[in-house]
Amino acid sequence: MREERLAEIFKALGHPTRVKIVEYLADGEKCVKDIWQEIGVPQPTVSQHINILKNAGIISFRKDGVKTCYRVEMPVVIEILKLLEKEVGNGAGD
């Protein structure tokens, strides 16, 4: 069902670390080591958040030897985050 799918996507974005991951991946593919170093969260925690984003179809991965690299599979999510950022930046919801 459409509503359930939309709710799944928004639920996956419902944590600050997952939003940071998607924003970090917005400018291109990154390997998992780069992600956890940039985000400043331990690797096991980042992996848990990545799995949630993968399961929601927001990001995808590819193997590069021993490295696992991730990219945004659903670019509309980046646009949604940018639109919401504009609203938050304008004081909406205060």
N, C-alpha and C positions, 0 to 999 in steps of 0.2 A: 504494500500500500504506500502511496505517495507520502502521506503524512508521517508514517512510521520511518520511512527512509530519510525524510527531512529532519525528523527528531534525532535520528541516529547520527547524522552529520553534525547537528548543533551540539549534541551531547559530547561528541568527540572533541569539539572545540571548546568545551566547557571547563577547561583547566588552563591556567596561565602558562604552564610549561609547554603544553601542546600548541597554544597560540604562538609562543616564541619559536617553537620548532618550525611551524608552517611559515612564519615570517622570515626566518633564517633561510629556509629553502626557496623563498620567493624569487631570489635572483639566480637560482640554478641548483643543480645537483650537488650534494655534499655527502661525504662519507661519515659514518656514524661517529668516528673519533672526533672529527671536526665539529659535529653537532654538540656532543656533550662537553667539549672544551669551550665552545662559544657560549653555550647556555649556562655553563657553570653548575651543572647538576651531575651527580654520579652516573656513570655509564649504565648500571642496571636500571636506574630510575628512568633515564632517557629511553632505554630499550622498551620498558613497559609503556611509556607514552607513545612511542613510535608504533608499537603493535596496535594500540587503539586507533591511531590515525590510519594505519594500513587496513585494518579490519573495516573501517568506515569508507574506505576507497579514496581517502583524501590524498594519501601519498602512496608511492610505489617504490620498489627497489630493484637493483640489479647487483649481481655479484661481479666484482673485479678482482679476480684472484682470491685472496683471503679477505679483501675489503668488501663491505656492503655499503652501497651508495644509495641515497634516497633522493627523490624528487617529488614535486607536487604533481599529482595526477589529475587534480580537480582545480584548475586555475581560477574558477569562479569563486572559490573560497578566499583567495587572496583579495579579490575585488570586494567581497563582502566585508572582510576585515578592514580594508581601506575605508569603505563607506562608514562602518561603525566607528572607526578611529576619528573620522571627521565629526561625527555626532558627539562623541565623548569629548573631543577637543573643544567643541563649541559649548560645552556645559550642559548638553541635553541630559535629562534625567536627574538634574540637581534639584 
